[in-house]
Amino acid sequence: MPEGVLRVGLTGGIATGKSYVTRRLDEVGLPTIDADRLAREAVAPGSPGLRAVVNRFGRDILTEGGALDRAKLGSLVFRDATARTDLEALIHPEVRRRIAEWQAGLVKNGYRGPLIADIPLLFETGRAGDFDAVVVVACDPARQKARLIERDGLSDVEAGQRIAAQWPIAEKVRGADYVVRTDGTFEDTDAQVAELVTQLRASADSGR
């Protein structure tokens, strides 16, 4: 990447507040992209990605309308590590390609500064090295589980399975260049995000 561009991978655990932090970064003018959205688009009805997923998991993972039944697929892959690995191998290469294409397009059009890619499985898929800096959004594990249960209507066991499918938050924090903690109020988080923006822009300007 040219001087003045900082590729930032933003990650964390499920229900730790990544989407909120990404939205705040976008609101202050930093370009952002959401790997989860790209993954959904990669398996849209009629897509090669959806055909590949059906070939691997069968038509039972489709709704009556022919779309991917994400809840049904999720209940399968979060209790079967092999199935989860197979699904990731089908979807992640396309997501990776589209993020690189997005970055290159902005740079070609003259953008200089931080570029934020929200990638939930950044560490798990070995992609931290693709970025110049890594931001981890973290909170206490008990709070994380409670948020997940409330947000998605999961049982305690189901929430535990989804959390266990990712690296522990503490391990992600150890691999971070910057950490935003979301245990407190929105105001607390916003203050951390404001400081993060200052640091990321300074790092981009300095070429580090």
C-alpha positions, 0 to 999 in steps of 0.5 A: 500500500502507498505511504499514508494508507493504514490497513486496519483489521477490527475484530473482537468476540461475538456480541462485544460491540464490534458493529457499534465501534465500526459504525462510530468510525464510519460516522467520523469519516473513516472508510469501513467494510463489514466482512459479515455483510460480504459473507452474506452477499457471497451466499445470496440466492443464485450465487456460486457461493450458495451452490457450493454451500448446498453441495456441502451441506445439502438442501435442508439448509435452505428456506422454502424460498431458496435462500440460506437458512442462517439459523439452521446452518448456524446450529449445525456449524457451531456444534461441529468444528469440521462443518464450520471449517468447511463453511469457512473454506467456501466463503472466506476466500471471496470475502478476502478478495472483496476486501482487497478489491475495496482497499485497492479501489479507495487507494486508486481514487486517492484516499490516504488514511486508515481503512477499517475492515470489520472481520470477526474471525481475523485471528481465527483465519490467520488474517492478522498479517494482512493488516498494518494494525489490529483493533480488538473490541472487548468486554468481560466474557460474562457480559458478552454471553449475556448480550448474546443471549439477549440479542439473538434469543439463544439458550445459555448452551447455544450462546456458549457454543458460539463463543467457544467457536472463536478465540477467547477475548483475552487471547485476541487482546494480546494480539491487538495493537489497540483495544476498545473496551465496551464494558461501560457506557456508550459514552465511555466507548465513544471516548475510546473511539475518539482517541483511537481515531486520533491514534490511527490517523497519526499512525497513517500520517507517519507511515507506521 
